Amino acid sequence: MTKTELGHNKVNRLLSRSLFIISTAGNDFSAFSYGRANMSDASSYIANMISTYLKHIKVLYNLGARRLGLLDAVPIGCLPGSRASSINDGPCNDASNSLAQHFNTLLRLEMASATAASMPGMEYSIASVYNIISDKISNPPIDGLEVSNACCGGGRLNAEVSCSVTSNLCTDRSRYVFWDNVHETQAAYQRAVAAMFEGTAAAMYTEPITFQQLVTQKQVAPGAGIDLDHSSADLAAEI
């Protein structure tokens, strides 16, 4: 859909009422850790990541985006691939997790500062995927999912070898948190999304507002030519 097809005002309304989901940092930290980078470089590496992250958000803002759902960095040291590389196959890698924690803390601080200073009307929610996954690993009996081994792979924890057509495959992926050595399953994602949107869990895992509040609020500060008298739910009837 373009401004030629819909017209300038409708495109602006579409952008301002749409929810933009952004998930990043996992691959960056995997590359940093597995590349045997000097951990003393971590602070400058993360600062550069945040700076780049905010530049891209500002581009979205200038294009008309006004609602962002941000997913923070996962506990990369607890992924099966990371744990399989340790000697005892079990505990999370604290050094890797500290990278994600540092990034997540800085993301919250810098987002609050940037939106207040240069992005009036930008509404956002940051979901703590880090805590959602950590809690599932710490409390597996809650929904009975397998949290140690990957569903598809090979070797220790079924995670030393990447998933392929010749890999060991679990019989029921809906009972696993991790699909392969680094990715979660659909079952895990479904539970994570519910935690971002619904009930008391959303208040625990999202800030400064929940995703549900983000998509149901009626007004977002206008950009050039944007008419914002209705909520996102009204948009489908107009296009």
C-alpha positions as CSV (number, residue, x, y, z in Angstrom):
1,M,0.0,0.0,0.0
2,T,1.4,3.4,-1.0
3,K,0.4,7.0,-0.7
4,T,-0.5,6.9,-4.4
5,E,-3.0,4.0,-3.8
6,L,-4.4,5.2,-0.5
7,G,-3.7,8.9,-0.3
8,H,-1.4,10.8,2.0
9,N,-3.7,11.0,5.0
10,K,-4.8,7.4,5.0
11,V,-1.2,6.2,4.9
12,N,-0.3,8.5,7.7
13,R,-3.2,7.2,9.7
14,L,-2.2,3.6,9.0
15,L,1.3,4.2,10.1
16,S,0.4,6.1,13.3
17,R,-2.1,3.4,14.4
18,S,0.0,0.4,13.5
19,L,2.0,-1.5,16.1
20,F,5.6,-2.0,15.1
21,I,7.2,-5.0,16.8
22,I,11.0,-4.9,17.1
23,S,13.1,-7.8,18.3
24,T,16.9,-7.6,18.2
25,A,20.2,-8.1,20.0
26,G,20.3,-11.9,20.2
27,N,22.4,-12.5,17.0
28,D,24.6,-9.5,17.9
29,F,25.5,-11.0,21.3
30,S,25.9,-14.5,19.9
31,A,28.4,-13.1,17.4
32,F,30.2,-11.2,20.1
33,S,30.4,-14.1,22.5
34,Y,31.3,-16.9,20.0
35,G,33.8,-14.6,18.3
36,R,35.8,-14.7,21.5
37,A,35.6,-11.0,21.9
38,N,37.3,-9.3,24.8
39,M,34.7,-8.9,27.5
40,S,36.2,-5.5,28.4
41,D,34.9,-4.3,25.0
42,A,31.3,-5.2,26.0
43,S,30.3,-1.7,27.3
44,S,31.3,0.1,24.1
45,Y,29.8,-2.7,22.0
46,I,26.5,-2.4,23.7
47,A,26.5,1.4,23.6
48,N,27.0,1.2,19.9
49,M,24.2,-1.2,19.6
50,I,21.8,1.1,21.5
51,S,22.9,4.1,19.5
52,T,22.2,2.2,16.2
53,Y,18.9,0.9,17.6
54,L,17.7,4.4,18.5
55,K,18.6,5.7,15.0
56,H,16.4,3.1,13.4
57,I,13.6,3.9,15.8
58,K,13.9,7.6,14.9
59,V,13.6,6.7,11.2
60,L,10.4,4.9,11.9
61,Y,9.1,7.8,13.9
62,N,9.9,10.2,11.1
63,L,8.0,8.0,8.7
64,G,4.9,8.2,11.0
65,A,5.2,5.3,13.4
66,R,3.8,6.1,16.9
67,R,3.4,2.7,18.5
68,L,6.3,0.4,19.2
69,G,6.4,-3.0,20.9
70,L,10.0,-3.7,21.8
71,L,11.3,-7.1,22.8
72,D,14.4,-7.0,25.0
73,A,17.3,-9.3,24.7
74,V,16.8,-13.0,25.7
75,P,19.0,-14.7,28.3
76,I,21.5,-15.8,25.7
77,G,23.5,-17.7,28.3
78,C,20.6,-20.0,28.9
79,L,19.9,-21.0,25.3
80,P,20.6,-24.7,24.8
81,G,23.5,-24.0,22.4
82,S,25.2,-21.9,25.1
83,R,24.6,-24.5,27.8
84,A,25.7,-27.4,25.6
85,S,29.1,-25.7,25.2
86,S,29.7,-25.7,28.9
87,I,31.4,-28.6,30.7
88,N,28.5,-29.7,32.8
89,D,25.6,-29.2,30.3
90,G,23.6,-27.3,32.8
91,P,24.0,-23.9,34.3
92,C,23.5,-20.8,32.2
93,N,26.5,-18.8,31.1
94,D,26.5,-15.8,33.4
95,A,28.9,-13.8,31.3
96,S,26.7,-14.0,28.3
97,N,23.6,-13.2,30.3
98,S,25.3,-10.1,31.7
99,L,25.6,-8.8,28.2
100,A,21.9,-9.1,27.7
101,Q,21.1,-7.6,31.1
102,H,23.3,-4.6,30.4
103,F,21.7,-4.1,27.0
104,N,18.2,-4.3,28.5
105,T,18.9,-1.8,31.2
106,L,20.4,0.7,28.8
107,L,17.5,0.2,26.3
108,R,14.9,1.2,28.9
109,L,16.9,4.3,30.0
110,E,17.7,5.5,26.5
111,M,14.2,4.9,25.1
112,A,12.7,7.0,27.9
113,S,15.2,9.7,27.3
114,A,15.0,9.7,23.5
115,T,11.2,9.8,23.4
116,A,11.0,12.6,25.9
117,A,13.6,14.6,24.1
118,S,12.9,14.2,20.4
119,M,9.9,11.9,19.7
120,P,6.8,13.6,21.2
121,G,3.8,11.3,20.9
122,M,5.7,8.1,20.6
123,E,4.1,5.4,22.7
124,Y,5.9,2.2,23.4
125,S,6.0,-0.9,25.6
126,I,9.1,-2.9,26.3
127,A,8.5,-6.6,27.0
128,S,11.0,-8.4,29.1
129,V,11.5,-11.5,27.0
130,Y,14.6,-12.0,29.2
131,N,12.4,-12.5,32.3
132,I,9.7,-14.5,30.5
133,I,12.2,-17.1,29.3
134,S,14.2,-17.1,32.6
135,D,11.0,-17.7,34.5
136,K,10.1,-20.6,32.3
137,I,13.5,-22.2,32.7
138,S,13.4,-21.7,36.5
139,N,9.9,-23.0,36.9
140,P,9.3,-25.7,34.3
141,P,6.4,-27.4,36.2
142,I,4.2,-24.3,35.6
143,D,3.2,-25.5,32.1
144,G,5.1,-28.7,31.8
145,L,7.5,-27.8,29.0
146,E,10.9,-29.3,28.5
147,V,13.4,-26.5,29.1
148,S,16.8,-28.2,29.0
149,N,17.0,-30.0,25.6
150,A,16.3,-28.6,22.2
151,C,13.6,-30.3,20.1
152,C,15.8,-30.5,16.9
153,G,19.5,-30.9,16.8
154,G,22.2,-33.3,18.0
155,G,24.8,-33.9,20.6
156,R,24.6,-32.7,24.2
157,L,21.2,-31.2,25.1
158,N,20.4,-32.0,21.4
159,A,22.0,-28.5,20.8
160,E,25.6,-29.0,19.9
161,V,24.6,-29.6,16.3
162,S,22.3,-27.2,14.5
163,C,18.9,-28.4,13.3
164,S,18.8,-30.0,9.8
165,V,17.0,-32.7,7.9
166,T,19.2,-35.3,9.4
167,S,18.9,-34.1,13.0
168,N,17.3,-35.8,16.0
169,L,13.8,-34.6,16.2
170,C,11.5,-34.7,19.3
171,T,8.2,-36.4,19.0
172,D,6.1,-33.4,20.1
173,R,7.6,-29.9,19.6
174,S,4.6,-28.3,21.5
175,R,6.1,-29.7,24.7
176,Y,9.4,-27.9,24.3
177,V,10.6,-24.3,25.0
178,F,13.4,-24.5,22.5
179,W,13.1,-25.7,18.9
180,D,16.9,-25.8,18.2
181,N,20.0,-24.5,19.9
182,V,19.0,-20.8,19.8
183,H,15.3,-20.5,18.8
184,E,12.2,-21.0,20.8
185,T,9.2,-23.1,19.7
186,Q,5.8,-21.8,18.6
187,A,4.5,-23.1,22.0
188,A,7.0,-20.9,23.8
189,Y,6.2,-17.9,21.7
190,Q,2.4,-18.3,22.2
191,R,3.0,-18.3,26.0
192,A,5.3,-15.3,25.7
193,V,2.8,-13.3,23.7
194,A,0.1,-14.0,26.2
195,A,2.4,-12.8,29.0
196,M,2.9,-9.5,27.1
197,F,-0.8,-8.9,26.6
198,E,-2.9,-10.5,29.2
199,G,-3.8,-9.9,32.8
200,T,-1.4,-9.6,35.7
201,A,1.4,-11.3,33.8
202,A,1.5,-8.4,31.3
203,A,2.0,-5.9,34.2
204,M,4.9,-8.0,35.4
205,Y,6.6,-8.4,32.0
206,T,6.0,-5.1,30.2
207,E,6.7,-1.4,30.9
208,P,5.9,1.5,31.0
209,I,2.5,0.2,29.7
210,T,1.3,-3.2,28.5
211,F,1.0,-4.2,24.8
212,Q,-2.8,-4.3,25.3
213,Q,-2.8,-0.7,26.5
214,L,-0.6,0.2,23.6
215,V,-2.9,-1.1,20.9
216,T,-6.2,0.0,22.5
217,Q,-5.4,3.6,23.5
218,K,-7.3,6.1,21.3
219,Q,-4.9,8.9,20.7
220,V,-1.3,9.2,19.5
221,A,0.3,12.6,19.0
222,P,-0.1,13.7,15.4
223,G,2.5,14.0,12.7
224,A,2.1,16.0,9.6
225,G,-1.4,15.5,8.1
226,I,-2.4,12.7,10.6
227,D,-5.9,12.6,11.8
228,L,-6.0,10.5,15.0
229,D,-9.5,10.5,16.3
230,H,-9.9,6.8,16.5
231,S,-8.2,3.7,17.9
232,S,-6.3,1.1,15.9
233,A,-9.3,-1.1,15.9
234,D,-11.2,1.4,13.7
235,L,-8.6,1.3,10.9
236,A,-9.7,-1.8,9.0
237,A,-13.0,-0.1,8.2
238,E,-11.3,2.8,6.5
239,I,-8.9,1.0,4.1
